[in-house]
């Protein structure tokens, strides 16, 4: 199995220490990346998006707002490739 060279970069993200995080491997037979689900507030969303800007191997960053008129909670999905 390949090690993920960017896993140390992910674990060093200070913003992820303040919010619930659920990691998951990417790839069916061969793991070719790592994904993270995280629940964020507005400030966390801003901080995470700015922190991810400089990380190499970022494959996808998506977020979904919860709330009709004025969302206060966001479900984020971040994926990295090997």
N, C-alpha and C positions, 0 to 999 in steps of 0.2 A: 504494500500500500504506500502511495506517495504521501509524504508529509506536506502539510500546507504551510508554505513559507510565509504567508501573510497572517497566519493565526496569531502570532505575537502582536502584529499591528491591531488586530481586532480586539484582543484582550486588553490592550493598552488604551482603548477608547474610554475616556472617563465618563462620557455621557451614558454608556451602557451599564455602568455600575449603579445607576440610580433608578433603573426601570426594569420590569420583568422581561427576561430574555429567554427565548427557547431556540437553541441551535439545532440544525438538522443537516445531514450530509446530502450533497447533490450527486446524482449519478446512480444508475440502477446496478450495473455490474461492477463498474470501476468508478470509485469516488473521484469526481473531477472538480469538486468545489465544496463550499460550505454555505449554508444559508442561515439567516437569523430572523426570527419573528420577535418583534418588540412592541410593547404598548407605551405610547409617549403622550405627553401633554404638548402644548404649543412651544414652550421653551425647549423641551427635549427634541422636538422635531427640527427646530432651527439649529440647535447645537449638533445634532447627528448629521444633518445634511451638510453643514460646513466642515465637520470632521471627516466625512467621507470623501470630500472633494480631493484630498491629497493622497488617498490610498490607492495604490496600484492594484490591478486585477479586480476592480469593482465591476461586476457584471450587470447588476440591476439594483435599483433602489425605488421601491414603490411605497406609497402610504395611502391609507383609506381613512377619511374623516368619519367619526361617529358624532352625530348631532345634525339636526335638520338645518336650523338657521345659523347657529353659532357653534361649530364643533369645538369641543374642548379636549377630546381624547382622539388619538390617532393610532391605528394599527400599522406598523411599518414592517416591510419585508426587504431584507438586504441580502444579496447573493454575491459571492466571490468565486472566481474560477482559479484553478491551479495553474 
